[in-house]
């Protein structure tokens, strides 16, 4: 027998099928969207068959009314009629798999704990990750087998910027993975790489959120998660422009922050010039082959000078990115030396187009491509320092952001390739995916992201991509995402074919969804689940960050006493 409350019976006026059926509600009973219900049928030769599903439509009407104006007569008691509520149920599971329709008149129950787990396949998820609460206030899970590459990988999150809370859900999903126990012995070694483009909001993931209340803590408890910030976070930020010491360009955070940049030696030796031309328009331009030729010459001819990352190229020292661009400009405009760089006769128009694009990169890239710092020191973005590595990009122009994303992703993907094993996993969180992997055109970053989407599963590189418009992202990246998530959607965007995984009713709901509500589809469950994830236990902006200093601690402890050091005022 079902353990939940009886709410109605299967309708006989609507056709019931093994895939969907309608429920007539008993007086005083209520069903709402996303409720999980079950009914049973005795099938000769098979015994009791459970038919479980999720409510996708709820309707109420006057039975007996013929005209629209009858509603007033019925309300006044002058015309007899009955108020009838019905709900459509999309079947999620039939157990055992005897696909027969439920019989009209069969009693329908709200799913109890055991039936709910069976209806949503939670009972067969050996490794399940909490992703939030359902409308019934009970936890909802995603199967980790579809996240870690066992049976699938990658997450695609879509929604309107500023309303869909895409980044908040991505960080909560990471937190849940790290703290739910699904990683077992690999928990300490599993890493996350987050590219932050929205101010300094993500720089305080390891700080308590001062706005966290008891209700939110109770939600974490129901999900089986501790209500605390991320335990291990390291931030990388670009150097301040014009700073001779390469101090990180952040204002709110002072600890656990390192500068990142690339020396001219690395630019030449690792052939990073192609990431200077990382726009899709660059690949369509005629100078794309010239970029590869020049990068190969730089690799062959550049020699390190001193200990600051400068290079010597054909007798000329280059200590800044601007110096290198001027050298290339002189060499390529001189007919005597041009062919040595291009390797073949190249039209002057193509060379000039290449140089115009290169000169436009001097200002945005000069802070992060250096050969003028006083000494050669650790400056590379690395994921070995902490469990969560944040690369802050918000102070960089878009051109420089593309360079950083492309070079860092290439380095991490190459590191995983050479390691020869998928474990430990690396989760990469990248917002504005439509900017880095647009549907049209090609670019070095798009090539890497396609590689991650198609081969990352076997290498242990898991992409959690977020975008406002999935219709503008490369199809192969979206199609390789086993888990798809939608927050608040623009009505025009919701009508696109890329959201075919959302039933029509859910598409309409997504256009009015409140922040914190996401619709999540995963391969095992036939319908998307409406998920409400709890308020972040970590600071999501500097104003929410609690001080890491204990209030009872003496902030002047260890400083000289008054008698030892008398101030001069």
C-alpha positions in Angstrom: 0.0 0.0 0.0 1.1 3.6 -0.6 2.3 5.4 2.5 1.2 8.9 1.4 -2.1 10.7 1.7 -4.8 9.8 -0.8 -5.6 12.9 -2.9 -7.9 11.6 -5.7 -8.6 9.1 -8.4 -7.5 8.5 -12.0 -10.0 10.3 -14.3 -12.1 8.3 -16.8 -13.0 11.3 -18.9 -9.4 11.7 -20.0 -7.4 9.0 -21.7 -4.8 7.4 -19.4 -1.6 6.0 -20.9 1.6 4.4 -19.5 3.2 7.8 -20.0 0.7 10.2 -18.6 -2.7 10.3 -16.9 -5.1 12.8 -15.2 -6.2 12.8 -11.6 -9.5 14.2 -10.3 -8.9 15.6 -6.8 -11.2 14.8 -3.9 -12.9 17.7 -2.1 -10.5 19.5 0.2 -7.4 17.9 -1.4 -4.8 19.9 -3.2 -2.1 19.0 -5.7 0.5 21.6 -6.9 3.0 21.5 -9.7 6.0 19.2 -9.0 4.2 17.1 -6.5 5.1 13.4 -6.8 2.1 11.0 -6.8 1.7 7.2 -7.2 -1.0 4.8 -8.1 -1.1 1.0 -8.3 -2.7 -1.6 -10.6 -2.9 -5.3 -10.3 -1.9 -6.8 -13.6 -2.7 -10.5 -14.2 0.5 -12.6 -14.4 2.6 -9.7 -13.0 1.0 -8.7 -9.7 1.0 -5.1 -8.3 2.5 -2.5 -10.7 3.5 0.9 -9.3 2.9 3.9 -11.6 4.6 7.0 -10.3 4.9 10.5 -11.8 5.2 14.2 -11.3 2.4 16.7 -11.5 3.0 19.0 -14.6 -0.4 20.7 -14.9 -3.2 21.7 -12.5 -6.6 23.0 -13.6 -9.8 24.1 -11.9 -13.1 24.7 -13.6 -16.9 24.9 -13.0 -18.5 21.6 -14.1 -22.0 22.4 -15.4 -21.3 26.0 -16.7 -22.1 26.6 -20.4 -21.3 30.4 -20.7 -18.6 32.6 -19.3 -21.2 34.7 -17.5 -22.4 31.6 -15.7 -19.6 32.1 -13.1 -21.6 35.0 -11.6 -24.8 33.0 -11.3 -23.0 30.0 -9.8 -21.3 32.3 -7.3 -24.7 33.7 -6.3 -26.2 30.2 -5.9 -28.7 30.7 -8.8 -27.1 28.1 -11.0 -26.0 24.6 -9.8 -22.5 23.7 -10.6 -19.5 22.0 -9.0 -15.9 23.1 -8.8 -13.6 20.4 -10.1 -9.8 20.4 -9.8 -7.8 18.0 -12.0 -4.1 17.5 -12.4 -2.0 16.0 -15.2 0.7 13.6 -14.2 3.7 12.7 -16.4 4.9 9.2 -15.5 8.5 9.0 -14.4 8.7 5.3 -13.4 6.8 2.0 -13.8 7.9 -0.7 -11.4 8.1 -3.5 -12.5 8.3 -2.4 -16.1 4.9 -3.6 -17.2 3.8 -0.6 -19.3 0.0 -0.6 -18.8 -2.1 2.5 -18.1 -3.6 3.1 -14.6 -7.2 2.2 -14.6 -9.9 5.0 -14.3 -11.1 5.2 -10.7 -7.9 4.0 -9.2 -6.8 5.8 -6.0 -3.9 8.2 -6.3 -1.6 9.0 -3.4 1.0 11.6 -2.6 4.2 9.7 -2.6 5.6 8.8 0.8 9.3 8.8 1.5 9.9 5.4 -0.1 7.6 5.8 -3.1 9.1 9.3 -3.7 12.6 7.9 -3.9 11.5 5.2 -6.2 9.5 7.6 -8.4 12.5 9.9 -8.8 15.1 7.0 -9.1 16.8 8.2 -5.9 16.7 4.6 -4.7 19.0 3.4 -7.5 21.5 6.3 -7.1 24.5 4.7 -5.4 26.2 8.1 -5.3 23.8 10.9 -5.0 24.6 14.6 -4.6 22.0 17.0 -2.9 21.1 19.8 -5.3 18.4 21.5 -3.3 14.9 21.1 -2.0 11.7 20.1 -3.9 8.4 22.0 -3.4 7.6 19.4 -0.8 10.5 20.5 1.3 12.4 17.3 0.8 15.9 16.9 -0.7 16.4 16.4 -4.4 19.5 14.7 -5.8 21.6 14.4 -8.9 23.3 11.2 -9.8 27.1 11.7 -9.4 27.6 9.0 -12.1 26.5 11.7 -14.6 28.9 14.3 -13.2 32.2 12.5 -12.7 32.4 10.8 -16.1 31.3 7.3 -15.1 28.1 7.5 -17.3 28.3 11.1 -18.4 29.7 14.5 -17.5 29.4 18.3 -17.6 26.7 20.7 -16.6 25.1 23.4 -18.7 23.3 26.2 -16.8 21.2 28.8 -18.7 19.3 31.9 -17.5 18.9 35.6 -17.5 21.9 37.5 -16.1 21.4 38.8 -12.6 18.1 36.9 -12.0 18.8 33.2 -12.8 21.5 32.9 -10.0 23.6 30.7 -12.4 26.9 31.2 -10.6 25.3 30.7 -7.1 23.9 27.4 -8.2 27.2 26.3 -9.7 29.1 27.1 -6.5 26.4 25.3 -4.4 26.7 22.3 -6.6 30.5 22.3 -6.1 30.0 22.7 -2.4 27.6 19.8 -2.3 30.0 17.6 -4.3 32.8 18.4 -1.9 30.8 17.9 1.3 28.3 15.1 0.5 30.7 12.2 0.8 30.4 11.0 -2.8 34.2 11.7 -3.4 35.2 9.3 -0.6 39.0 9.1 -0.4 39.4 11.5 -3.4 37.8 14.4 -1.6 41.0 16.1 -0.5 42.6 15.8 -4.0 39.6 16.8 -6.1 40.0 20.4 -7.4 37.8 23.2 -8.7 38.9 26.0 -11.0 36.5 29.0 -11.1 36.9 31.9 -13.5 35.3 35.0 -11.8 34.2 37.8 -14.1 31.6 39.6 -11.9 33.4 41.9 -9.5 34.9 40.5 -6.3 31.8 38.5 -5.4 33.5 35.1 -5.6 36.6 36.0 -3.8 35.2 35.2 -0.3 34.0 31.6 -0.7 36.0 30.6 2.4 34.3 33.3 4.6 31.2 32.8 6.6 28.1 34.6 5.3 26.9 37.0 8.0 23.4 36.9 6.5 23.0 33.1 7.1 20.0 32.6 9.4 18.6 29.6 11.3 16.1 28.7 8.5 19.0 28.4 6.0 21.0 26.3 8.5 18.0 24.0 8.9 17.9 23.6 5.1 21.5 22.5 5.0 20.8 20.0 7.8 17.9 18.5 5.8 20.3 18.1 2.8 22.9 16.5 5.0 25.4 19.2 4.5 27.3 21.4 6.9 26.4 25.1 6.9 29.9 26.5 6.5 32.0 28.1 3.8 34.5 26.4 1.5 37.4 25.1 3.5 40.3 25.7 1.1 40.4 28.6 -1.4 43.2 30.4 -3.2 42.7 33.5 -5.4 44.8 34.5 -8.4 44.4 38.1 -9.7 46.2 40.1 -12.4 48.9 42.6 -11.3 47.9 46.2 -10.8 48.6 48.2 -14.0 51.8 50.1 -13.7 52.8 48.5 -10.4 56.6 47.6 -10.6 56.2 44.8 -8.1 53.2 43.0 -9.6 50.9 43.4 -6.6 47.5 41.6 -7.1 44.8 44.0 -8.4 42.1 43.3 -5.7 40.8 45.7 -3.1 38.6 43.8 -0.7 40.7 40.7 -0.1 44.2 40.8 1.2 45.1 37.2 2.2 45.4 34.1 0.1 45.8 36.1 -3.1 48.6 35.7 -5.6 49.4 37.6 -8.8 49.3 35.8 -12.2 51.0 36.8 -15.4 53.1 35.3 -18.2 56.6 36.3 -19.0 57.7 37.1 -22.5 59.9 33.9 -22.3 56.7 31.8 -21.7 54.8 33.7 -24.5 57.5 32.7 -27.0 58.5 29.2 -25.8 54.9 28.0 -25.3 53.6 29.7 -28.5 50.9 31.6 -26.7 50.6 34.2 -29.4 47.6 32.4 -30.9 45.7 33.2 -27.7 46.3 36.9 -28.4 44.1 36.3 -31.4 41.3 34.4 -29.6 38.2 36.0 -31.1 36.1 34.1 -33.5 36.7 36.9 -36.0 40.4 36.3 -35.9 40.0 32.8 -37.2 37.9 34.0 -40.1 40.5 36.7 -41.0 43.2 36.0 -43.6 46.0 36.3 -41.1 45.2 33.2 -39.0 48.0 31.3 -40.8 50.4 34.2 -40.2 49.8 33.9 -36.4 51.1 30.4 -36.4 54.2 31.2 -38.5 55.2 34.2 -36.3 54.6 32.1 -33.1 56.9 29.4 -34.5 59.6 32.0 -35.2 59.4 33.4 -31.8 59.8 30.0 -30.3 62.9 29.4 -32.3 64.6 32.8 -32.0 63.7 34.1 -28.6 66.4 33.8 -25.9 65.9 34.6 -22.2 67.6 37.8 -20.9 68.2 38.3 -17.2 65.9 36.9 -14.5 62.8 39.0 -15.2 61.3 37.1 -18.1 62.6 39.4 -20.9 63.8 38.0 -24.2 66.4 38.8 -26.8 65.2 38.3 -30.5 67.7 38.8 -33.3 69.8 41.2 -31.3 66.9 43.2 -29.8 65.9 43.0 -26.2 62.2 43.1 -25.3 61.2 43.8 -21.8 57.5 44.6 -22.3 54.7 43.2 -24.5 54.8 46.6 -26.2 58.5 46.1 -27.0 57.8 42.8 -28.6 54.9 44.2 -30.7 57.2 47.0 -32.0 59.9 44.5 -32.9 57.4 42.4 -34.9 56.0 45.5 -36.5 59.5 46.6 -37.7 60.4 43.1 -38.9 57.2 42.4 -40.8 57.1 45.8 -42.5 60.6 45.5 -43.7 60.6 43.6 -47.0 64.1 42.3 -46.3 63.1 40.5 -43.1 59.4 39.8 -43.7 59.8 36.5 -45.6 62.0 35.2 -42.8 59.1 35.6 -40.4 56.2 34.6 -42.7 58.0 31.7 -44.4 56.4 32.6 -47.8 55.3 35.5 -49.8 52.5 37.2 -47.8 50.4 40.1 -49.1 51.1 43.3 -47.4 47.4 43.8 -46.6 47.4 40.6 -44.6 50.5 41.6 -42.7 49.0 45.0 -41.9 45.7 43.5 -40.7 47.8 41.2 -38.4 49.8 44.1 -37.0 46.7 46.3 -36.5 45.1 43.5 -34.4 48.4 42.9 -32.5 48.9 46.6 -31.7 45.3 46.8 -30.3 46.3 44.0 -27.8 49.2 46.0 -26.3 47.1 47.9 -23.8 44.8 45.1 -22.5 47.6 42.5 -22.4 50.5 44.5 -21.0 49.6 44.0 -17.3 49.6 40.1 -17.7 52.4 39.6 -20.3 55.6 40.8 -18.6 59.3 40.9 -18.9 60.0 43.9 -16.7 59.4 42.6 -13.1 62.5 42.7 -10.9 62.9 39.0 -10.5 61.5 35.8 -11.9 59.1 34.3 -9.3 56.1 32.0 -9.1 53.4 33.6 -11.1 51.4 30.8 -12.9 47.8 29.9 -12.1 47.9 26.5 -10.5 45.3 24.3 -8.8 47.6 22.6 -6.4 47.6 25.3 -3.8 43.9 24.8 -2.6 40.8 22.7 -3.3 39.1 25.7 -5.0 41.2 28.0 -7.2 39.6 31.3 -8.3 41.0 33.3 -11.2 39.8 36.8 -10.9 39.2 38.4 -14.3 36.9 41.3 -13.6 39.6 44.0 -13.7 40.8 42.8 -17.1 39.5 43.9 -20.5 37.6 41.3 -22.5 40.6 40.7 -24.8 42.8 39.9 -21.8 40.0 37.7 -20.3 40.0 35.6 -23.4 43.8 35.2 -23.3 43.7 34.1 -19.6 40.9 31.6 -20.0 42.5 30.1 -23.1 46.0 29.7 -21.7 44.9 28.5 -18.3 42.5 25.9 -19.7 45.1 24.7 -22.1 47.6 24.3 -19.3 45.2 22.4 -17.0 43.9 20.1 -19.9 47.5 19.3 -20.9 48.4 18.5 -17.3 45.5 16.1 -17.1 46.5 14.5 -20.4 50.0 13.9 -19.3 48.9 12.5 -15.9 47.3 9.5 -17.6 44.5 9.1 -15.1 41.0 10.7 -14.7 41.3 10.8 -10.9 41.5 13.2 -9.1 38.7 15.2 -10.8 39.0 18.8 -11.9 35.8 20.8 -12.1 36.0 24.0 -14.2 33.3 26.7 -13.7 33.1 29.1 -16.6 30.5 31.8 -16.9 29.6 33.6 -20.2 30.2 30.4 -22.1 28.5 31.9 -25.2 31.4 34.4 -25.3 34.2 31.8 -25.3 32.5 29.1 -27.4 30.1 30.8 -29.7 28.0 28.8 -32.1 29.5 30.5 -35.2 33.2 30.7 -36.0 36.3 29.1 -34.5 38.9 30.2 -32.0 41.7 28.6 -29.9 39.5 28.8 -26.8 36.6 27.2 -28.5 38.8 24.3 -29.7 39.9 23.7 -26.1 36.3 23.8 -24.7 35.2 21.4 -27.4 38.1 19.1 -26.4 36.9 19.4 -22.7 33.3 18.6 -23.7 34.2 15.6 -25.9 37.3 14.2 -24.2 37.2 15.7 -20.7 35.0 13.0 -19.3 37.8 10.4 -19.9 40.4 12.7 -18.5 38.6 13.8 -15.4 38.0 17.4 -16.5 34.3 18.3 -15.8 32.9 21.6 -17.3 30.2 23.5 -15.4 29.3 26.1 -18.0 26.9 29.0 -17.5 25.4 31.2 -20.2 22.5 33.6 -20.7 21.6 32.0 -24.0 22.2 28.3 -24.7 21.1 29.0 -28.3 24.3 31.0 -28.9 26.7 28.3 -27.5 28.4 25.7 -29.7 25.9 22.8 -30.0 28.4 20.1 -29.3 29.3 21.5 -25.9 25.6 21.8 -24.9 24.8 18.3 -26.2 27.6 16.7 -24.3 26.3 18.1 -21.0 24.6 15.2 -19.1 23.0 17.6 -16.6 21.1 20.6 -17.9 19.9 23.4 -15.7 17.7 26.5 -16.4 16.9 29.4 -14.2 14.8 32.4 -15.1 14.6 32.5 -18.9 13.8 35.2 -21.4 10.5 34.3 -23.1 12.1 34.5 -26.6 15.0 32.4 -25.5 12.8 29.8 -23.9 11.0 29.2 -27.2 14.3 28.1 -28.9 14.8 24.4 -29.8 17.8 24.2 -27.4 15.3 24.0 -24.5 13.4 21.1 -26.0 14.3 19.2 -22.8 11.8 21.5 -20.9 8.1 20.5 -21.3 5.9 23.4 -22.5 4.5 24.0 -19.0 8.0 24.2 -17.5 9.2 26.6 -20.2 6.4 28.9 -19.3 7.2 28.6 -15.6 10.9 29.3 -16.3 10.0 32.8 -17.6 8.6 33.8 -14.2 10.9 31.7 -11.9 12.2 33.5 -8.8 15.9 33.7 -8.0 17.0 30.5 -6.3 14.7 28.2 -8.3 16.3 26.1 -11.0 14.9 23.4 -13.3 17.3 20.5 -13.5 17.2 17.6 -16.1 19.3 14.5 -15.7 19.3 11.4 -17.9 17.6 9.0 -15.4 14.6 11.1 -14.6 12.2 11.7 -17.6 11.0 15.2 -16.4 13.0 18.2 -15.1 12.8 18.8 -11.4 12.1 22.2 -9.9 14.9 22.8 -7.3 15.2 25.5 -4.7 18.8 25.6 -3.3 19.5 27.1 0.1 21.0 30.5 0.8 24.8 30.3 0.4 26.6 29.6 3.7 29.7 31.4 2.2 30.0 35.1 1.4 28.8 36.0 -2.1 30.0 39.6 -1.9 32.5 41.5 0.3 29.8 43.0 2.5 28.6 39.5 3.5 32.1 38.2 4.5 32.5 37.6 8.2 35.9 38.5 9.7 38.2 35.5 10.1 39.5 37.0 13.4 37.8 35.8 16.5 36.0 38.6 18.4 37.6 37.6 21.6 41.1 37.7 20.2 43.3 40.7 21.0 44.1 42.4 17.6 47.1 44.1 19.2 48.5 40.9 20.6 52.2 40.6 19.9 52.8 44.3 19.3 55.2 46.3 21.5 53.7 47.7 24.7 53.2 51.4 25.3 56.4 51.5 27.5 58.4 49.9 24.7 57.3 52.0 21.8 55.9 55.4 22.5 54.1 56.9 19.4 55.4 60.2 18.2 52.1 62.0 18.6 
